[in-house]
Amino acid sequence: MPLPDGFIEEIKVKNDTVDVISSYVSLRRRGRNLVGLCPFHSEKTPSFNVYPLSSSFYCFGCGCGGDIITFVEKIENLDYLEAVKFLAQRAGVKMPENSQRDQENAFIKMRILEVNRAAARFFYENLYSEKGRGALDYLHRRGVSDRTIKKFGLGYSPNSRYNLINHLRGCGFSNSEIVSANLAYSRGGDTNSVSARFFDRVMFPIIDLRGNVIAFGGRVMSGLKPKYLNTSDTLVFKKSLNIFALNFAKADNDGVLILVEGYMDVIALHQAGFRNAIATLGTALTSEQARIIARYAKEVVICYDSDEAGQKAASRAIDLLRPTGILIKVISVPDGKDPDEFIRSYGKDGAIRFAQLIKNSGNDIEYRLQKAARGYNLADSEAKIAYLKDCVKILASLDDLIEQEIYAGKLSEKLDILKQTIMSQVAKERLRTKKRVEKKQFLNIQQNLSARNDRLNAEKSHNLRAAAAEEAIIAYIINNPESAGNIFYRLSYRDFCTSFNRKIYSVLEKRFKAGRPISITDLTLDFSCDEVSAIAAMLAKEAERMSSRDAVSEYINVILFESGKLDEDKIGAACDEQIIGYMQLLREHKK
């Protein structure tokens, strides 16, 4: 049973779309609408738009769009019901009774968390058994104390495909629940025959901010590949949205987080007293993780490996963290060591030495400028010019003019070149970069729109005029529900040429005739996330077009003509304003 229309309407009224989104995204007004940098992909030129009239958002860069509920789903990694609860709590609105379906979904998630907790206990107990002696010796050799092992709940998965399965089944869990938690996989889709995903590995429980065990990472004890294996995404876990040890670090960081690459680095730093260390989960930092880090700290210290892969990862992390406004520093660990190796190599003095590294660390700009200088002999004029060109590109990536001025001044002193000359080159580079970025974003937009249209509405390419008119009609109805009656009287869903647009129009018509609301928020349960994004794209186009009633009449004529229910003479008899609207529609579609 879906949530009552009145409740959804109250959620919309008491949660202003602009207020909610602006708490995550820095927005600035552009005419009737607002724009900002998209929180769902990395970009330097704003392509994320918020439309107060339709209470929707749409990004022309990545094609992500929807309503306020969709936004909260994506930004907070919640399902539909959880996002509604989030907004209800924000507005002080009481949730209605849960439906049977909601209760079933909540039960499945609860069981996954319970099976994970049982598995974590099993792994921990096995670490201190005869079976886990080799794994325990490994951790002790790495300098991990029993106290730290207990704190992080480290464990060992036995060298067997069935020990864990048998144990969990004995605890009352079914094979399907064990598979749903990704602790096992079924053979050929048969849940009667399952095998453990993790075996002969040191196990690292991944714990969310509420203290739930949501996943695991495992380091192999044999020569098997991969060396590290992580839980795949489940109903309670998404790798790109979670951070290892943030459950500890969020409450003990003094506004600073240390970002490292691996589980063992985090554990070594925590044991040495740096309880603000965190790590991603076997992948490069994502934009979602960058936003999460910015919520819990004002400064992040990046401490990645010194090899080429680590340096690339550090550069990517800088690019993702900078748009959040957080202060970034970068540590270069001497002799190519990782934090774990560095601390162990100095014994009791390891923590003091690492604290000194943090104290001496430069910010991300200084790090990039120092990195650019490697390999250049600055006594050589050609090398000096090449180095300066690299530095200009770095300064051109800064949006803050004050920052540009400060580092241009430092380069001026270092290279004995006029500061004004450097700033002039920076301005030229910014202009060139802007043109490149805009061109790339335009091509991405075209590709994203084309790919989505092919996937959702394959018939569109064969019915270009009709599809464009259909989309304009749909957007107009959502924005102007008071005018929908006349449109539904003149136009049936059967007149639509494309099945996807026909489906949307049919849902709108049924809701209208039943006296139910028809905003984009009211459609989110009837359509998938990709489909809601497509509807948001229609609203985004309409926000620029602002169709008149005469234009709508002409859109209807186009659809009827394409469906064979209107002859061309009717279109030819249209007034000037109708023809202008029709031609504008065609021009926009051809873009």
C-alpha positions in Angstrom: 0.0 0.0 0.0 1.6 3.4 -1.1 1.8 6.3 1.2 -1.3 8.6 1.3 -1.3 11.5 -1.2 -2.1 13.9 1.6 1.0 12.8 3.5 3.3 13.2 0.4 1.7 16.6 -0.1 2.5 17.7 3.4 6.1 16.5 3.0 6.4 18.6 -0.2 4.9 21.7 1.5 7.0 21.5 4.6 10.3 20.7 2.8 11.1 23.5 0.4 13.1 22.0 -2.5 15.6 24.8 -2.7 16.2 24.8 1.1 16.8 21.0 1.2 19.1 20.9 -1.8 21.1 24.1 -0.8 22.0 22.4 2.5 24.1 20.0 0.3 24.9 22.1 -2.8 26.1 25.7 -3.0 23.5 27.3 -5.3 23.3 30.6 -7.1 20.3 32.1 -8.8 20.1 32.2 -12.6 16.9 33.8 -13.6 13.9 31.9 -12.2 16.1 28.9 -11.4 19.2 28.0 -9.4 22.5 26.4 -10.5 25.5 24.8 -8.8 28.1 22.1 -9.1 26.5 18.6 -9.4 26.9 16.6 -6.2 26.6 13.3 -8.1 29.6 13.7 -10.4 32.8 15.7 -10.6 32.6 18.9 -12.6 34.1 22.3 -12.7 31.4 24.2 -14.6 27.9 24.2 -12.9 25.4 22.1 -14.8 23.2 21.1 -11.9 19.9 23.0 -12.0 17.1 23.4 -9.4 13.6 24.4 -10.7 11.4 25.9 -7.9 8.3 26.0 -10.1 8.3 22.2 -10.7 10.1 21.4 -7.4 12.6 19.4 -9.4 16.3 19.2 -10.2 18.3 18.1 -13.2 22.0 17.9 -14.1 22.7 18.4 -17.8 26.2 16.9 -17.2 25.3 13.4 -15.9 21.6 13.2 -16.6 20.6 12.8 -12.9 17.3 14.4 -12.0 14.1 14.1 -10.0 12.3 15.6 -7.1 13.2 16.3 -3.4 12.7 12.6 -2.4 14.9 11.4 -5.3 17.6 13.9 -4.3 17.6 12.7 -0.6 17.7 9.1 -1.8 20.8 9.7 -3.9 22.6 12.1 -1.6 22.0 10.1 1.6 22.1 6.6 0.1 18.6 5.8 1.2 15.7 3.9 -0.3 12.4 5.6 -1.1 10.8 5.0 2.3 13.9 5.9 4.2 14.2 9.2 2.2 10.5 10.0 3.0 11.2 9.3 6.7 14.2 11.6 6.6 12.2 14.4 5.2 9.3 13.7 7.5 11.6 14.0 10.5 13.2 17.1 9.1 9.7 18.7 8.9 8.4 17.3 12.1 5.7 15.3 10.3 4.5 11.9 11.7 4.9 8.9 9.4 1.8 6.9 8.6 1.5 3.2 9.3 4.0 1.1 7.4 2.7 -1.0 4.5 3.2 -4.7 4.4 5.8 -4.2 1.6 7.7 -1.7 3.7 7.7 -4.1 6.6 9.0 -6.9 4.4 11.9 -4.8 3.1 12.8 -3.6 6.6 12.7 -7.2 7.8 15.2 -8.3 5.0 17.6 -5.5 5.9 17.4 -6.4 9.6 18.2 -10.0 8.8 21.2 -9.0 6.7 22.5 -6.9 9.6 21.9 -9.8 12.0 23.7 -12.4 9.8 26.6 -10.0 9.5 26.8 -9.6 13.2 26.8 -13.3 13.7 29.5 -13.8 11.0 31.7 -11.1 12.7 31.5 -13.0 16.0 32.3 -16.3 14.2 35.4 -14.7 12.5 36.6 -13.2 15.8 36.3 -16.5 17.7 38.1 -18.4 14.9 41.0 -15.9 15.0 41.8 -17.1 18.6 41.2 -20.8 17.8 43.7 -23.3 16.5 42.5 -22.7 12.9 43.3 -19.0 13.2 46.8 -19.3 14.6 48.5 -18.3 11.4 46.2 -15.3 10.9 46.7 -14.2 14.5 50.5 -14.5 14.2 50.3 -12.4 11.0 48.5 -9.6 12.9 50.9 -9.8 15.8 53.9 -9.6 13.4 52.3 -6.5 11.9 52.3 -5.0 15.4 48.6 -5.2 16.0 47.8 -5.7 19.7 45.0 -7.9 21.1 43.3 -4.7 22.3 43.3 -3.2 18.8 42.0 -6.6 17.4 39.1 -6.4 19.8 38.4 -2.7 19.1 38.1 -3.3 15.3 36.6 -6.8 15.7 39.2 -8.4 13.5 38.8 -12.1 12.7 39.6 -15.0 10.5 37.5 -16.9 8.0 38.5 -20.6 8.1 40.0 -22.3 5.1 36.8 -24.0 4.2 33.9 -23.2 1.9 31.3 -24.5 4.4 32.3 -23.8 8.0 30.7 -20.3 8.0 27.6 -21.6 6.2 27.1 -24.4 8.7 27.6 -22.1 11.6 25.1 -19.4 10.3 22.5 -22.1 9.5 22.9 -23.3 13.0 22.1 -19.8 14.2 18.8 -19.9 12.3 19.7 -18.1 9.1 18.6 -19.4 5.7 20.8 -19.8 2.7 19.0 -17.0 0.9 19.7 -14.6 3.8 23.4 -15.6 3.8 23.6 -15.0 0.1 21.7 -11.6 0.4 24.5 -10.5 2.8 27.1 -11.5 0.2 28.7 -13.8 2.7 28.1 -16.7 0.3 27.2 -17.2 -3.3 24.8 -19.8 -4.8 25.9 -22.3 -7.4 23.9 -21.7 -10.6 21.3 -19.7 -8.7 20.4 -22.7 -6.5 20.1 -21.5 -2.9 20.2 -25.1 -1.7 23.9 -25.2 -2.7 25.9 -22.3 -1.4 29.6 -21.6 -0.8 31.3 -19.1 1.5 32.7 -16.0 -0.2 35.5 -15.5 2.3 37.8 -18.3 3.3 41.4 -18.4 4.7 41.4 -14.6 5.1 42.0 -12.1 7.9 38.6 -10.4 8.2 38.0 -6.7 8.7 34.4 -5.8 9.7 33.1 -2.7 8.0 30.9 -0.8 10.5 28.5 2.0 9.7 28.0 5.2 11.8 25.2 3.5 13.8 27.5 0.6 14.8 26.0 -2.0 12.5 28.3 -4.5 10.7 27.3 -3.8 7.1 30.1 -5.6 5.2 33.6 -7.2 5.4 37.0 -6.9 3.9 39.3 -9.9 3.8 43.1 -10.2 3.3 44.1 -13.6 1.9 46.6 -15.8 3.9 47.6 -17.9 0.9 48.7 -17.0 -2.6 45.2 -16.7 -3.9 44.0 -13.6 -5.8 42.8 -11.0 -5.1 44.9 -10.1 -2.1 42.0 -8.1 -0.6 38.4 -9.0 -1.2 35.4 -6.9 -0.2 31.7 -7.5 0.2 29.9 -6.5 -3.0 27.0 -4.0 -2.7 24.0 -5.3 -0.8 20.7 -3.8 0.5 22.6 -2.4 3.5 26.0 -1.6 2.0 27.3 0.4 -1.0 31.1 0.5 -1.3 31.2 4.0 -2.8 29.2 5.5 0.1 30.9 4.1 3.1 34.3 4.8 4.8 36.3 2.4 7.0 36.7 3.5 10.6 34.6 6.6 10.3 32.4 5.2 13.1 35.4 5.7 15.4 36.9 8.8 13.8 33.7 11.0 13.6 33.6 11.4 17.3 37.4 11.9 17.9 38.9 14.1 15.2 39.0 17.7 16.4 37.9 18.7 12.9 40.7 16.8 11.1 40.6 13.4 9.4 43.6 11.5 8.1 42.8 9.7 4.8 44.9 6.6 4.0 44.7 3.8 1.5 44.2 0.6 3.4 42.7 -1.2 6.5 46.1 -1.9 8.0 47.2 1.8 7.7 44.1 2.9 9.5 44.5 0.2 12.3 48.2 1.1 12.8 47.4 4.8 13.1 44.6 4.3 15.5 46.8 2.1 17.6 49.5 4.8 17.6 47.0 7.3 18.9 45.7 8.8 15.6 42.1 7.9 16.1 41.0 10.2 13.3 42.3 7.9 10.5 39.9 6.6 7.8 40.2 4.8 4.5 38.1 4.0 1.4 37.0 0.4 0.8 39.4 -0.9 -1.8 38.5 1.8 -4.4 39.6 5.3 -5.2 37.8 8.1 -3.3 34.4 8.9 -4.7 32.6 12.2 -4.8 30.0 10.8 -2.4 32.7 9.9 0.1 34.3 13.3 -0.3 31.0 15.0 0.7 30.7 12.6 3.7 34.2 13.5 4.9 33.4 17.2 4.6 30.4 16.7 7.0 32.7 15.4 9.7 35.8 17.5 9.4 37.0 20.9 8.3 40.4 19.6 7.3 41.6 16.3 5.7 45.2 15.1 5.6 45.9 12.8 2.6 48.5 10.2 3.3 48.7 7.8 0.3 51.5 5.6 -0.8 54.4 7.3 -2.6 54.3 5.1 -5.7 52.8 6.2 -9.0 49.4 4.7 -8.2 49.3 6.3 -4.8 50.2 9.7 -6.3 47.5 9.5 -8.9 45.0 8.5 -6.2 46.1 11.5 -4.2 45.6 13.9 -7.1 42.1 12.4 -7.7 41.3 12.8 -4.1 42.3 16.5 -4.1 40.1 17.1 -7.2 37.1 15.6 -5.4 37.7 17.2 -2.0 38.4 20.7 -3.2 34.8 21.5 -4.3 33.5 20.6 -0.8 35.4 23.6 0.6 37.4 21.5 3.1 41.0 22.4 3.8 43.4 19.8 2.2 46.9 18.8 3.3 49.1 16.1 1.9 51.8 14.0 3.6 54.7 12.6 1.7 56.0 9.6 3.7 59.8 9.2 3.3 61.4 6.3 1.6 58.2 5.2 -0.2 56.8 3.7 3.0 53.1 3.5 3.8 51.9 4.9 7.2 51.9 1.4 8.8 55.5 0.7 7.7 56.7 4.1 8.7 55.3 3.9 12.3 56.6 0.4 12.8 60.1 1.3 11.5 60.6 3.8 14.3 59.2 1.7 17.1 58.2 3.7 20.1 59.1 6.9 18.3 56.8 6.1 15.3 53.9 8.1 16.6 56.0 11.2 17.3 57.7 11.0 13.9 54.3 10.7 12.1 52.9 13.6 14.1 55.9 15.6 12.8 55.0 14.6 9.2 51.5 16.0 9.7 52.9 19.2 11.2 55.3 19.7 8.3 52.7 18.8 5.6 51.9 21.4 3.0 48.4 22.1 1.6 47.3 20.5 -1.7 48.5 23.4 -3.8 52.0 23.3 -2.3 52.0 19.6 -2.8 51.1 19.9 -6.4 53.7 22.6 -7.1 56.4 20.6 -5.4 55.4 17.5 -7.4 55.6 19.5 -10.6 59.2 20.6 -9.8 60.4 17.0 -9.7 62.5 16.2 -12.7 63.2 19.8 -13.6 66.6 21.4 -13.3 65.5 25.0 -12.6 69.0 26.4 -13.4 68.2 25.5 -17.1 66.1 28.1 -18.9 64.0 25.6 -20.9 63.3 23.5 -17.9 62.3 26.6 -16.0 59.8 27.5 -18.7 58.4 24.0 -18.7 58.0 24.0 -15.0 56.3 27.4 -15.0 53.8 26.2 -17.6 53.0 23.3 -15.3 52.5 25.7 -12.4 50.3 28.0 -14.4 48.0 25.0 -15.1 47.8 24.3 -11.3 47.1 27.9 -10.4 44.5 28.1 -13.2 42.6 25.3 -11.5 42.0 27.5 -8.5 38.7 29.5 -8.3 39.9 31.7 -5.5 41.7 34.8 -6.9 43.4 35.4 -3.6 45.0 31.9 -3.7 46.1 32.5 -7.2 47.8 35.8 -6.2 49.6 34.2 -3.2 51.1 31.3 -5.1 51.9 33.5 -8.1 53.8 35.7 -5.7 55.8 32.7 -4.3 56.6 31.5 -7.8 57.7 35.0 -8.8 60.2 35.1 -6.0 61.4 31.5 -6.7 61.8 31.9 -10.5 62.6 35.6 -10.6 59.6 36.3 -13.0 57.2 39.2 -12.6 54.0 38.2 -10.7 51.9 40.1 -13.3 53.3 37.9 -16.0 52.4 34.7 -14.2 48.9 36.0 -13.4 48.4 36.9 -17.1 49.3 33.4 -18.1 47.0 32.0 -15.5 44.0 34.1 -16.8 44.7 32.8 -20.4 44.9 29.2 -19.2 41.6 29.5 -17.3 39.9 30.8 -20.4 41.3 27.9 -22.5 40.3 25.4 -19.8 36.8 26.8 -19.6 36.3 26.4 -23.3 37.7 22.8 -23.2 35.5 21.9 -20.2 32.3 23.4 -21.7 33.0 21.6 -25.0 33.5 18.3 -23.1 30.4 18.8 -21.0 28.4 19.6 -24.0 29.5 16.3 -25.7 28.8 14.4 -22.4 25.4 15.9 -22.3 24.6 14.8 -25.8 26.0 11.3 -25.2 24.1 11.0 -21.9 20.8 12.1 -23.4 21.3 9.9 -26.4 22.2 6.8 -24.3 19.3 7.4 -21.9 16.8 7.9 -24.7 18.0 4.8 -26.4 17.6 2.8 -23.2 14.3 4.3 -22.0 12.6 5.3 -25.2 14.1 3.5 -28.1 11.2 4.6 -30.4 12.1 8.3 -30.0 14.7 8.2 -32.7 12.1 7.1 -35.2 9.5 9.6 -34.1 11.5 12.8 -33.4 8.7 15.4 -33.9 6.1 13.4 -32.0 8.4 12.5 -29.1 9.5 16.2 -28.7 5.8 17.3 -28.6 4.9 14.5 -26.2 7.7 15.5 -23.8 6.6 19.1 -24.0 2.9 18.1 -23.2 4.0 16.0 -20.2 6.1 18.7 -18.7 3.4 21.3 -19.2 0.8 19.1 -17.5 3.1 18.6 -14.5 3.8 22.3 -14.2 0.1 23.3 -14.9 -2.2 20.6 -13.6 -5.1 23.1 -13.5 -5.0 23.1 -17.3 -4.7 19.3 -17.7 -8.4 18.7 -18.2 -8.6 20.2 -21.6 -5.5 18.4 -22.7 -6.8 15.0 -21.6 -10.1 15.7 -23.3 -8.3 16.4 -26.6 -5.5 13.8 -26.4 -5.6 10.2 -25.4 -2.5 8.2 -24.3 -3.2 5.9 -27.3 -2.3 8.9 -29.6 1.3 8.8 -28.3 3.9 7.4 -30.7 6.5 6.4 -28.1 5.7 3.8 -25.4 7.7 5.5 -22.6 6.0 8.8 -23.1 2.7 7.0 -23.5 3.2 5.3 -20.1 3.9 8.7 -18.4 0.9 10.3 -20.0 -1.3 7.4 -19.0 -0.3 7.6 -15.4 -0.9 11.4 -15.3 -4.3 10.9 -16.9 -5.4 8.2 -14.4 -4.2 10.3 -11.4 -6.0 13.4 -12.8 -9.3 11.6 -13.3 -9.1 10.1 -9.9 -8.6 13.6 -8.4 -5.0 12.8 -7.3 -2.0 15.2 -7.5 0.4 14.9 -10.4 3.7 16.6 -9.5 7.0 14.8 -10.1 7.1 13.8 -6.5 3.8 12.0 -6.9 5.2 10.0 -9.8 8.4 8.7 -8.0 6.8 5.4 -7.0 5.4 4.7 -10.5 8.8 5.0 -12.2 12.4 3.9 -11.8 15.2 6.3 -10.8 16.3 6.5 -14.5 12.7 7.2 -15.6 12.3 9.9 -13.0 15.5 11.5 -14.3 14.1 11.4 -17.8 10.9 13.2 -16.6 13.1 15.7 -14.8 14.9 16.4 -18.1 11.5 17.1 -19.7 10.8 19.6 -16.9 14.2 21.2 -17.3 13.5 21.9 -21.0 10.1 23.2 -20.2 11.6 25.6 -17.6 13.5 27.3 -20.4 10.7 27.1 -22.9 7.7 28.2 -20.7 5.1 27.1 -23.3 2.0 29.1 -23.8 -1.5 27.6 -24.2 -1.4 28.2 -27.9 2.0 26.3 -28.1 0.4 23.4 -26.2 -2.4 23.3 -28.7 0.1 23.0 -31.5 2.0 20.2 -29.6 -1.3 18.3 -29.5 -1.8 18.9 -33.3 1.7 17.5 -33.9 1.0 14.4 -31.9 -2.4 13.9 -33.6 -0.9 14.4 -37.0 2.0 12.0 -36.4 -0.5 9.4 -35.1 -2.6 9.8 -38.3 -5.6 11.5 -36.6 -5.0 15.0 -38.0 -4.2 16.1 -41.5 -1.4 18.6 -42.5 -3.9 21.3 -43.4 -4.9 21.6 -39.7 -1.3 22.4 -38.9 -1.0 24.8 -41.8 -4.0 26.7 -40.5 -2.2 27.4 -37.2 -1.8 31.0 -36.0 1.6 32.7 -36.0 2.2 32.1 -32.3 1.4 28.4 -32.7 3.8 28.1 -35.6 6.5 29.9 -33.7 6.0 27.6 -30.8 6.1 24.6 -33.0 9.3 25.7 -34.8 10.9 26.4 -31.4 10.1 22.9 -30.3 11.7 21.4 -33.4 14.8 23.6 -33.1 15.3 22.6 -29.4 15.0 18.9 -30.3 17.6 19.2 -33.1 20.1 20.7 -30.6 
